[in-house]
């Protein structure tokens, strides 16, 4: 280890000097350090520490006595205007009739000596103010009358003292009950908010009654059953208010395999069904909107006998169309289409094989064979040519924006939900309230094969079950 020799002519720095250099910081310490490190080296070693101690030592705090504190409070407290403005006025013009010797009407104004006294008896001074404003006090026949400036000064003081509100005061209004909507209010709110002619609250439990009224917050309880009814009502309202269909394109739903049910005459083979005799397959399909739909049967057949294999299409358990399957064999799949108008809601659809043929021992080779029908899928296409004007008014009011090349699903959901939530919550809403629901709608639209409108139905349900609604 080596040591650096000091420069010629510069003696070594004292120990306190090195410690100060190591401890330099900001503010006064850094300033002092800079001064000491550039100071002449012949300064006595005891001088610098003493100077540093004297500079950085805290000044003794000024002693606070009860008398000085009282003087400070008294100095900042404004004088009571009653003593300067009102007291001389009362002594000159009022005490003769309402003083210690005479108390006409049982009123003595000499007992009031401060603004606090005036505020403690608002009834008396409110009436006094009225008389002063009308010029009835002092009475017109009194020997001395105040001029307009004197009268206005007292009137202004009383008006400010009695009726001005100090907004800086903290007032405790007491307990405020969180109030829910009763059944009638819920129905009316849904009608006004969404424009849906629907009474979802008819299945709610009866509202509690207090003092003959069913809209008192203290008696309107929230039971577990009511919570369940709120959830059910929100789902029903959402499906009535928003049609889960893209108005600019038709939808194609394909039902196959375990999405179809069958009777004992049909046998599953992979995702298809073979009907060797009179069997049928079908499903209950939920149609999103009123309109025209195409019901397409993907079928094939083992042909035999003089006629082709035939199937009958039924909707709501009513036969509406019989199709001939003109395929050459079971692998030759043929689409069998039928267009028809359908109302929204669930409708059972069934495809039935109706002309079984079985003659394996027929001598005529053209008539010999076993006729079987195969149903590979049922497709529901539609609604066809749905226009925005065909959608209900509630849908058009709620769905103003859809995802497109210029707008993401999240942005569209946020744009639709913000005005809805503002009206539903009856106040401005923040981004922290809108974004969680909008994100949920965007994720639902992205994660499933449902339309954006279907995902927005879920967002509407979230708004309707929110405690802020």
C-alpha positions, 0 to 999 in steps of 0.5 A: 500500500502506498500513500500519496505525498502532499504537494510541495508547499501544501501541508496535510489537511486536518482530520476534520477537513477530510471528514467534512469532504466525505460528508458533503451533500446539498444545501448549507452543508455543501456550501460550507464544505466548498468554502472550507475546502478552498479556505487558506490552509493556515487557518487554525484547526480549531477555528473551522469546527467551531465555525461549522458548529456555530453555523449549523447549530439550531436556533433556540425555539421561541418560548410560547406562553399561554399569554402569548398564545392568547394574544395570537388568537385574539389578534386573528379573531375578527371583532363581533360586528354586533357591538359596532353596528347593532348595539348602538342602533338598539340603544338609540332607537329600540331600548326605550320600548324594548329595554330594561324599563319597558318591554312592549310585547314581552320583547327585550332587546337589551339582553342580546349582546353578541352575534351568538345571542342573535343566532340563538334566537332566530325567530325573534330576530327574523321578525325584527328584520321584517319590521326593519325592512318595512320601516315599521320599527322604530314606529313612525311616531317615535321621536328619533328615526334612523337614517337609511344608512343606519337602517340598511347597515342593521338590515344587512347584518341581520340578513347575513347573520340569519340566512348566510350559509357557511359552506366550510362547516362540516355537517353530519346529516346522519345515516343515509339508507341505501335505497333500492327500486321497488317493483313499479319503479324497476319496471318504469326505469327499464321502460324509460331506459331501454324502451322495452315494453316488458314487466320484469318485476312481476316475478319479484317478491312483494315489496315491504310496506312501511307507514303505508308506502312501499318506497321507503328505503328503510323497509325495502330489504334485499333478500337472496331470492330478490338477487336471483330475480334481479339476475333473471330479469337482467337476462330477459331484458337484455335479450328483449332489448338487443337482437343477437344478430349482425344486421349486415350479414346472415348467420350460418349455424351447422348442427351435427353429431351430438348437437342433434337428438334422435329417436330409436329409428335413427342410429349414429355413425360418426357425426352422421345418422342412418335411418334404416326404417322410419326414424328422425333426427332434430334439434330445438333451434333458437332463432334470434330475430324475425325474418326469412331463414333457409333450413338446409338438410345435408343428406344422402341415401342408399337407393332401392325400389322405384322411388327415391328416398324421402325425408320430411322437414317439420318445424314446431311439430308441423310438416312443412316440406318433403324432399327427395334425396337424389344422391346416387349412394350414401357418400353422395351428399346433397343439400336440401334447402327450404326457405321460410319465415320464422319468428324469434325464439326457440323452435323444434326442427325435425327431419324424418325418413318417411318411405322405407323400402326393404326387398332383398329377395326381389327377382327384379334387380331394379326393385331389389334392395334396401332403401336407407336415408342418411342425415349428415347435418342440419344448417340454419341460415339467416335471417336473410337480408336483415336491415337496421330498420327491421331491428327493434327501437331498443336495439337501434338505441343501444347498438350505435357502434360495431367493430370494423376495420377502424374500430376494435371490439373494445372501442365499440363496446366502450362507445356503446356502454358509456351513454347507457351507463350514464343514464342507468346510473343517473350520473356521469361515469368514469373510465374505471367504471366503463372499461371493465365491462367493455373489456368483458364484452370485447373478450366475450365477442372474441372468445366465442362464435357469437356476434358482437351483439350477443356479447353486448347483451352480457354487458347490458346484464352487468349494468342492470345488476350493478349496485349503482343501477 
